Amino acid sequence: RYESLQPHYNLMERGLFEGALEDECVKQGIGVIPYYSLASGFLSGKYRSEADVGDAKRGAGVKKYINPKGLAVLAALDAAAKKHGSNPAQVALAWLMQRKSVTAPIVSATNLKQLDDIVKSATIKLDAESVAAIDKASAP
């Protein structure tokens, strides 16, 4: 039997996984290990305009998220980060880890600060109000 699924899934790409596929993974006990958990770095909050993208390696992947929905998601992440003494990347990862379907998100780090953020995200327990605001902003 299949033991795991590796979908493209994050706050900006919820429609690719949620629904029947997610439900079946939960029903069958299939581990879910989503990639692009931070939407090519967009959910870190460091890209809020096309000027912020500049010559970034993942710039093309990020530009598509710089729109009203993307900015609303960042605003919801900012609010939750302030409430939980964290940052947008940590909140985005905590949101994924709190999904009953997700086993563990795949993330990458290019420096020790990013690695520290990733590790700290596992200790954040988002409150219902923050989750609801994030869900509303990122709805498919």
N, C-alpha and C positions, 0 to 999 in steps of 0.2 A: 504494500500500500504506500501511497505518498505520505511523507512525514512532514514536509514543509512546503511553503509557497513563498516566493519572493516577488511580491507585487510592487509596482511603482505607486507609492502611497505616502501622502503627506497632507498638510492642511490646505494646500493649493490644488491637490489632485485627488480629492476624496471620492469623486464619482467613478474613478477607475477601479475601485475595490469594494466600496461599501454597497450593501444590498445583498443580492443573492450569493455572490462569491464569498463575501465575508460571512454570511450566515452559514453557508455550507462548510467553511473552514472551522467555525466554532462547533457545528454539529458533528463533524467527522474528527475533531480533535487534531486538526492539522496546524502545525506551527506556522506562524506568519512572521516573516522577517523582511519588512519593507525597505526598499532602497530609495535614495534621494529623499531621505527623511527630513532634510532641511531645505528642500526645493532648490538644490544647487547653491545653497548659502543664502537664498533670499530670506528665509525665516530667521536668520541670525539678526536681521534688522539693519545690516550694514548697507543694504541697497534700497534706497527710498526714492531715488530718481535715476533717470538715465545717466546723469552726470556722475552719480556714485559708481556706476558700472565701469566706466572708463575702459581700460584694457584688461579687465579681469578675465582670467582663463575661462570661467563659466558665464561670461557676460551674455552670450546669446541665450543661454538657458534661463537667465534671470530677467532679462528685459520683458519677457512675455507676462511676468507677474506684476510689473509696475503699472498698475491700473487701479481703479477704485476698489475692486474687491481685494486686491493685494494689500493696498494701504489700510483697508478696514481690518484685515487679518493682523497686520502689524500693530495697529492701534489696540486691538484686543490682546495681543501678546504683550505689548508694553504695559497695559493696565494690570494684567495678571502678574507680570514680572515685578512690577512695583509692589504689589500686594504680597508676593512671596519672597521678596528680597533676592531676586534672581535676574535673569536676562531673557530676551525673546527666544534665543536658541534653546535654552534650558526648558523653557515653558513648552515650546513646540515638541520637544522630545518627551517631556513629561506627559503631554496630552496623548501622544502615541502610546506610551507605555501604560497609560491608564485604560486604553481600549481593551476590552476582554478578548479580542481576537488577536492582538499583537503579542508575539513572543518577545521580540527584541528588535528595535530599529537598527538599520545599518547606517553608520555615520563615519565620516572621515575627519581627521585632524591634520593640519599642516604645521602646527606648533604646540607647545606645551599648554598655552592658555586655552586653546580650543579643546585639547584633551581634558583639561581640568573642568571646563564647562560641560563636556559630555558626561564625565563621571558624576558631577554634581546633579545633573538632571535626574538621575535615578533616585535621588533623595527627596524630590519635590512631590508633594501630594496636593494636587490642585483641588480647590474647593468647588462646589457645585455651581456657584455663581460665575466663577471664572470659566469653567468648562462650557456653561451655557452661552456666555458671550463669545467665546472662541468658536463654538459650534455654529452660532448664528452668523458670524462674520465669514466663516469658511464654508458655509453650506454649498453643496454642489448645485 
